[in-house]
């Protein structure tokens, strides 16, 4: 088994890239009205997705310089 080591900066870049991609997908779905991920209640799902978007934006604010 081969072990790969990455430095903190590389790990940070990977996390930011993945979180940014997820945020982009959620925003796009939210704006297009494509929810239905967590519940059969459309309004409940929109609220949940909106909270997730805000949470991801907050986390990305901590990671990004």
DSSP file (Angstrom, degrees, kcal/mol; ACC not computed):
  #  RESIDUE AA STRUCTURE BP1 BP2  ACC     N-H-->O    O-->H-N    N-H-->O    O-->H-N    TCO  KAPPA ALPHA  PHI   PSI    X-CA   Y-CA   Z-CA
    1    1 A X              0   0    0      0, 0.0     2,-0.4     0, 0.0     0, 0.0   0.000 360.0 360.0 360.0 130.2    0.0    0.0    0.0
    2    2 A X        -     0   0    0      2,-0.0     2,-0.5     0, 0.0     0, 0.0  -0.813 360.0-146.4 -98.9 133.9    1.4    3.4   -1.0
    3    3 A X        -     0   0    0     -2,-0.4     2,-0.5     2,-0.0     0, 0.0  -0.840   7.4-157.6-100.5 132.5    0.8    6.4    1.2
    4    4 A X        -     0   0    0     -2,-0.5     2,-0.4     2,-0.0    -2,-0.0  -0.935   6.6-160.0-110.2 130.0    0.3    9.8   -0.3
    5    5 A X        -     0   0    0     -2,-0.5     2,-0.4     0, 0.0    -2,-0.0  -0.889   6.9-172.2-109.6 138.9    1.0   12.9    1.8
    6    6 A X        -     0   0    0     -2,-0.4     2,-0.1     2,-0.0    -2,-0.0  -0.948  22.2-118.7-127.0 151.4   -0.3   16.3    1.0
    7    7 A X     >  -     0   0    0     -2,-0.4     4,-2.1     1,-0.1     3,-0.3  -0.359  32.9-102.2 -83.7 167.7    0.5   19.6    2.6
    8    8 A X  H  > S+     0   0    0      1,-0.2     4,-2.6     2,-0.2     5,-0.2   0.855 120.1  55.3 -58.9 -38.5   -2.0   21.8    4.4
    9    9 A X  H  > S+     0   0    0      2,-0.2     4,-2.3     1,-0.2    -1,-0.2   0.892 108.1  48.6 -64.8 -39.4   -2.3   24.2    1.5
   10   10 A X  H  > S+     0   0    0     -3,-0.3     4,-2.2     2,-0.2    -1,-0.2   0.915 111.9  49.1 -66.4 -42.1   -3.2   21.4   -0.9
   11   11 A X  H  X S+     0   0    0     -4,-2.1     4,-2.5     1,-0.2    -2,-0.2   0.916 110.4  51.2 -62.6 -43.1   -5.8   20.0    1.5
   12   12 A X  H  X S+     0   0    0     -4,-2.6     4,-2.7     1,-0.2     5,-0.2   0.923 109.5  50.3 -58.9 -45.8   -7.3   23.5    2.0
   13   13 A X  H  X S+     0   0    0     -4,-2.3     4,-2.3     1,-0.2    -1,-0.2   0.889 110.8  49.4 -61.2 -40.3   -7.5   23.9   -1.8
   14   14 A X  H  X S+     0   0    0     -4,-2.2     4,-2.5     2,-0.2     5,-0.2   0.930 112.1  47.5 -65.1 -45.8   -9.3   20.6   -2.2
   15   15 A X  H  X S+     0   0    0     -4,-2.5     4,-2.8     1,-0.2     5,-0.3   0.935 113.3  47.7 -61.8 -47.1  -11.8   21.4    0.6
   16   16 A X  H  X S+     0   0    0     -4,-2.7     4,-2.4     1,-0.2    -1,-0.2   0.911 112.3  50.0 -61.6 -42.9  -12.5   24.9   -0.9
   17   17 A X  H  X S+     0   0    0     -4,-2.3     4,-2.0    -5,-0.2    -1,-0.2   0.929 114.3  43.6 -62.5 -46.0  -12.9   23.5   -4.4
   18   18 A X  H  X S+     0   0    0     -4,-2.5     4,-2.2     2,-0.2    -2,-0.2   0.910 115.5  47.0 -68.5 -43.1  -15.4   20.7   -3.3
   19   19 A X  H  X S+     0   0    0     -4,-2.8     4,-2.5    -5,-0.2    -1,-0.2   0.892 111.7  52.2 -65.4 -38.4  -17.4   23.0   -1.0
   20   20 A X  H  X S+     0   0    0     -4,-2.4     4,-2.3    -5,-0.3    -2,-0.2   0.894 109.0  50.0 -63.6 -40.4  -17.6   25.6   -3.7
   21   21 A X  H  X S+     0   0    0     -4,-2.0     4,-2.3     2,-0.2    -2,-0.2   0.927 111.6  47.6 -64.4 -45.0  -18.9   23.0   -6.2
   22   22 A X  H  X S+     0   0    0     -4,-2.2     4,-2.5     1,-0.2    -2,-0.2   0.902 111.7  50.9 -63.1 -40.6  -21.5   21.8   -3.8
   23   23 A X  H  X S+     0   0    0     -4,-2.5     4,-2.6     2,-0.2     5,-0.2   0.913 109.4  50.7 -62.1 -42.9  -22.6   25.4   -3.1
   24   24 A X  H  X S+     0   0    0     -4,-2.3     4,-2.4     2,-0.2    -2,-0.2   0.921 110.9  48.3 -61.4 -44.9  -22.8   26.1   -6.8
   25   25 A X  H  X S+     0   0    0     -4,-2.3     4,-2.4     2,-0.2    -2,-0.2   0.919 112.9  47.9 -62.3 -44.4  -25.0   23.1   -7.3
   26   26 A X  H  X S+     0   0    0     -4,-2.5     4,-2.6     2,-0.2    -2,-0.2   0.915 112.4  48.7 -64.0 -43.2  -27.3   24.0   -4.4
   27   27 A X  H  X S+     0   0    0     -4,-2.6     4,-2.8     2,-0.2     5,-0.2   0.917 111.8  49.3 -63.0 -43.0  -27.7   27.6   -5.6
   28   28 A X  H  X S+     0   0    0     -4,-2.4     4,-2.0    -5,-0.2     6,-0.2   0.933 113.7  45.1 -62.4 -46.5  -28.5   26.5   -9.1
   29   29 A X  H  X>S+     0   0    0     -4,-2.4     5,-2.6     2,-0.2     4,-0.5   0.899 113.9  50.5 -63.9 -40.6  -31.1   24.1   -7.9
   30   30 A X  H ><5S+     0   0    0     -4,-2.6     3,-0.9     1,-0.2    -2,-0.2   0.933 112.1  46.1 -63.2 -47.1  -32.6   26.6   -5.5
   31   31 A X  H 3<5S+     0   0    0     -4,-2.8    -1,-0.2     1,-0.2    -2,-0.2   0.833 114.8  47.6 -66.9 -32.7  -32.8   29.3   -8.1
   32   32 A X  H 3<5S-     0   0    0     -4,-2.0    -1,-0.2    -5,-0.2    -2,-0.2   0.469 113.8-117.1 -87.0  -2.0  -34.3   26.9  -10.7
   33   33 A X  T <<5 +     0   0    0     -3,-0.9     2,-1.4    -4,-0.5    -3,-0.2   0.688  66.9 143.2  75.6  17.7  -36.8   25.6   -8.1
   34   34 A X      < +     0   0    0     -5,-2.6     2,-0.2    -6,-0.2    -1,-0.2  -0.620  23.2 131.1 -94.0  78.2  -35.4   22.1   -8.3
   35   35 A X        +     0   0    0     -2,-1.4     7,-0.1    -5,-0.1    11,-0.1  -0.561   6.7 116.8-113.4-175.6  -35.7   21.0   -4.7
   36   36 A X        +     0   0    0     -2,-0.2    -1,-0.1     5,-0.1     6,-0.1   0.555  42.8 120.1 121.3  28.7  -37.2   17.8   -3.3
   37   37 A X  S    S+     0   0    0      1,-0.1     3,-0.1    -3,-0.0    -2,-0.0   0.854  82.4  20.0 -89.7 -39.9  -34.1   16.5   -1.7
   38   38 A X  S    S+     0   0    0      1,-0.2     2,-0.3     3,-0.1    -1,-0.1   0.664 126.0  10.2-108.7 -22.0  -35.1   16.2    1.9
   39   39 A X        -     0   0    0      2,-0.1    -1,-0.2     3,-0.1     6,-0.0  -0.950  61.8-118.9-154.0 164.7  -38.9   16.2    2.0
   40   40 A X  S    S+     0   0    0     -2,-0.3     2,-0.7    -3,-0.1    -1,-0.0   0.529  92.1  93.2 -86.2  -7.3  -42.0   15.9   -0.1
   41   41 A X     >  -     0   0    0      1,-0.2     4,-2.4     2,-0.0     5,-0.2  -0.797  65.7-158.4 -88.9 112.3  -42.9   19.4    1.1
   42   42 A X  H  > S+     0   0    0     -2,-0.7     4,-2.4     1,-0.2    -1,-0.2   0.898  90.5  48.0 -60.7 -45.2  -41.6   21.9   -1.5
   43   43 A X  H  > S+     0   0    0      1,-0.2     4,-2.1     2,-0.2    -1,-0.2   0.905 111.4  50.3 -64.7 -41.3  -41.6   24.9    0.9
   44   44 A X  H  > S+     0   0    0      1,-0.2     4,-2.2     2,-0.2    -1,-0.2   0.909 111.1  49.7 -62.0 -42.1  -39.8   22.9    3.6
   45   45 A X  H  X S+     0   0    0     -4,-2.4     4,-3.0     2,-0.2     5,-0.2   0.912 108.0  52.8 -64.0 -42.9  -37.2   21.8    1.2
   46   46 A X  H  X S+     0   0    0     -4,-2.4     4,-2.4     1,-0.2    -1,-0.2   0.905 110.3  48.3 -60.4 -41.0  -36.6   25.3    0.0
   47   47 A X  H  X S+     0   0    0     -4,-2.1     4,-2.1     2,-0.2    -1,-0.2   0.918 112.7  48.1 -63.9 -43.4  -36.0   26.5    3.5
   48   48 A X  H  X S+     0   0    0     -4,-2.2     4,-2.2     2,-0.2    -2,-0.2   0.929 113.1  47.3 -63.6 -45.9  -33.7   23.6    4.2
   49   49 A X  H  X S+     0   0    0     -4,-3.0     4,-2.5     1,-0.2    -1,-0.2   0.895 110.2  53.1 -64.3 -39.8  -31.7   24.2    1.0
   50   50 A X  H  X S+     0   0    0     -4,-2.4     4,-2.1    -5,-0.2    -1,-0.2   0.903 109.4  48.9 -62.3 -40.5  -31.5   28.0    1.8
   51   51 A X  H  X S+     0   0    0     -4,-2.1     4,-2.3     2,-0.2    -2,-0.2   0.893 110.9  50.7 -65.0 -39.1  -30.1   27.2    5.3
   52   52 A X  H  X S+     0   0    0     -4,-2.2     4,-2.8     2,-0.2     5,-0.2   0.896 108.1  52.5 -65.0 -40.1  -27.5   24.8    3.7
   53   53 A X  H  X S+     0   0    0     -4,-2.5     4,-2.4     2,-0.2    -2,-0.2   0.936 110.9  46.8 -60.7 -46.8  -26.5   27.5    1.2
   54   54 A X  H  X S+     0   0    0     -4,-2.1     4,-2.1     1,-0.2    -2,-0.2   0.894 112.3  50.7 -63.1 -39.2  -25.9   30.0    4.1
   55   55 A X  H  X S+     0   0    0     -4,-2.3     4,-2.5     2,-0.2    -2,-0.2   0.923 111.0  47.7 -65.1 -44.1  -24.0   27.4    6.1
   56   56 A X  H  X S+     0   0    0     -4,-2.8     4,-2.8     1,-0.2     5,-0.2   0.901 110.4  52.3 -64.1 -40.1  -21.7   26.5    3.1
   57   57 A X  H  X S+     0   0    0     -4,-2.4     4,-1.7    -5,-0.2    -1,-0.2   0.901 110.3  49.1 -61.9 -39.5  -21.1   30.2    2.5
   58   58 A X  H  X S+     0   0    0     -4,-2.1     4,-1.1     2,-0.2    -2,-0.2   0.933 112.4  46.8 -65.3 -45.9  -20.1   30.7    6.1
   59   59 A X  H >X S+     0   0    0     -4,-2.5     4,-1.6     1,-0.2     3,-0.8   0.922 111.3  51.3 -63.0 -43.9  -17.7   27.7    6.1
   60   60 A X  H 3X S+     0   0    0     -4,-2.8     4,-2.8     1,-0.3    -1,-0.2   0.840 102.7  61.0 -63.7 -31.1  -16.2   28.9    2.8
   61   61 A X  H 3< S+     0   0    0     -4,-1.7    -1,-0.3    -5,-0.2    -2,-0.2   0.828 105.3  48.3 -62.3 -31.5  -15.7   32.3    4.4
   62   62 A X  H << S+     0   0    0     -4,-1.1    -1,-0.2    -3,-0.8    -2,-0.2   0.860 116.4  41.8 -75.6 -36.5  -13.4   30.6    7.0
   63   63 A X  H  < S+     0   0    0     -4,-1.6    -2,-0.2   -48,-0.0    -3,-0.1   0.865 100.9  77.9 -80.6 -37.4  -11.4   28.7    4.4
   64   64 A X     <        0   0    0     -4,-2.8   -51,-0.0    -5,-0.2   -52,-0.0  -0.434 360.0 360.0 -80.0 148.8  -10.9   31.3    1.8
   65   65 A X              0   0    0     -2,-0.1    -1,-0.1     0, 0.0    -4,-0.1   0.403 360.0 360.0 -95.3 360.0   -8.4   34.1    2.2
